[in-house]
């Protein structure tokens, strides 16, 4: 069974937004053992949508469409699908009730256009949208399937996970996609490729190894299709782990912040943060993990130097003597935030994100990171690039990673 | 003249990477006055590439292909194009010299795989790649054009800007793309559509209006092709602005945090934040803006209630009596953070992001936001949804927006 993803929306064709929906769907569906043959984006014009459907049905069995089903005039997907499948719109009471329920929860007033969302094509299975007003429309014709769903990322995700994947699983055999991920750090992509030269040369032809670098980290993906490769996969995983050795951070696809959460939780430890150049990015990443309140207490973001002294009791003489971006200051930040917020561990960073603020001695991208656990500290200087966004993201990754590494070595209770 | 973008690469179909190349190309080409009719991604298999080419040639005049032309085994685009255009590979001395020049510059050693890059299809125009080893291949047949270029973002960008756009400009008339964006809030998408019903009814047929909703905000895009519509565009912009009136937040495509920065900067005011449920997301967004240190001083992230009392001096009795998610607590947070961090303004939020922590009285998605300027405060309760990610993002947007609105009304100096 082959799937094509179709995204409808002028905003993607003019480059106003990046199509992150398709990437998310592709990753989820692949993990579930379904094969994507193509991803197509077309604009909000009936003839372009119809041509895309014809092409897609010629190469795929299941078409997953997002977008173009809002209540406004520029959204024409529903009407176009009615024409394509030669059917009419009818009023659906269950959809109307779903809309009412959602609007009541948010205290919104129902209007005529929203009520129109309850009109659905007659010849399709209507699936309630648990997260929004536009229902999912599931068409079947000549053994092929087309599902239309909202393009709002959050609604799409709820639909794919909760409705579409379970229904596809019932109807189609999925071929097991075997995949192992490994999180690697402390090595450049090309140096890693050289390290893995022999491993790759001896990898069976039906296995593939992909490199996915991201802000100082590299995710490796070892993959093959078919359950029969399971024992070979295990063997190759072992070889890969052995070759990676010191640069291997963790197995699996979990984000760094979830790995940190696990390490803290399993050791029954709490953490706080003191951020300067990252401006809250570390705290934000840590608190994206559901249940983070079990181990995360809070942060002082001392973006301005006066906040470093007033809220974190950093010695103003240290700032004068060594500068805010220094070992001395970042170590005081780490110690004092853990004392003030009463946490076992702490992460502190101070650096120059750019584009301004760099000097000859401390150019843009200079960052100090201190991680602390009880009375132990690890303090390290990093030199990143010239892009503000890159420096914020790299610092965030390296700071969380440094804390994870410290926790990994921690075994005995204090 | 219509353009289709074709991306070749399994890594996109399995969702390992997001296709940001296409979005960048689409934005550049649109700005230069070229129309994109479709964006297609297919895998590294000859038959899929050929089918995509057939479809693309049926709806577009120019096909811009990226990817699949590296030196390694899995890259098959060049060979497939030879088959498609019925031609052979020949050795090209000028490409070989370009590769040598690049390698000498980087002190790399030339190997057999890289030398193979100098083999190019006989019946095409070869354009040197100024940033990498794989040349650009420009095919023309029956008045239609296909250009194959590298998928490495940096090399692709150099190719598009330096070679492809100038050559397309010589061969085709480009039509100016007129676009105006408007940021709207405080209204649902459907209510906005009703508000704009008359505006849309009277909009000339060659103009279009698109709605892009995102976490409590809606961006409207009014657009038309052709310079001759310039004065009509201005007229329609005026009508739209008048109709939007109170729900219009700002003109243009700037992110909310940049608008906040502008409002603070122009009034010479500083801001601090006190975050609970957003866990640093507001601070992170504010500090994404280059130069934010001119007006942003810092934050206390009081994720745990003990941090609310110890670091922000929130009265523990208020927390006991009203709960941490309450008007009383969030107002104390706002007042105390601005006093402690010595800022003119402050933003404070407290809410229940979920998935846990909700009660019957305060379900998941309940959020209090207080914004403060000198001694004035605005405090508002919001009821968002059930998704943690959505609640964090919506709260962040609404908090920044509430501060912007307060600043907009602010005229006289204190």
Interface residues (C-beta under 8 A of the other chain):
Chain A: X10 X11 X12 X13 X14 X15 X16 X17 X18 X19 X20 X22 X23 X24 X25 X26 X27 X28 X29 X30 X36 X37 X38 X39 X40 X41 X42 X43 X44 X48 X51 X52 X55 X58 X59 X70 X71 X72 X73 X74 X105 X106 X107 X108 X109 X111 X112 X113 X114 X117 X131 X133 X152 X154 X158 X208 X210 X212 X221 X223 X273 X275 X278 X279 X280 X281 X282 X283 X284 X286 X287 X288 X290 X291 X292 X293 X296 X297 X298 X299 X300 X301 X302 X303 X304 X306 X307 X310 X311 X340 X341 X342 X353 X354 X355 X356 X357 X388 X389 X392
Chain B: X11 X12 X13 X14 X15 X16 X17 X18 X19 X20 X22 X23 X24 X25 X26 X27 X28 X29 X30 X36 X37 X38 X39 X40 X41 X42 X43 X48 X51 X52 X55 X58 X59 X74 X177 X179 X188 X189 X190 X191 X192 X193 X194 X200 X208 X209 X210 X211 X212 X213 X221 X223 X253 X273 X275 X278 X279 X280 X281 X282 X283 X284 X286 X287 X288 X290 X291 X292 X293 X296 X297 X298 X299 X300 X301 X302 X303 X304 X306 X307 X310 X311 X340 X341 X342 X353 X354 X355 X356 X357 X383 X384 X385 X387 X388 X389 X390 X392
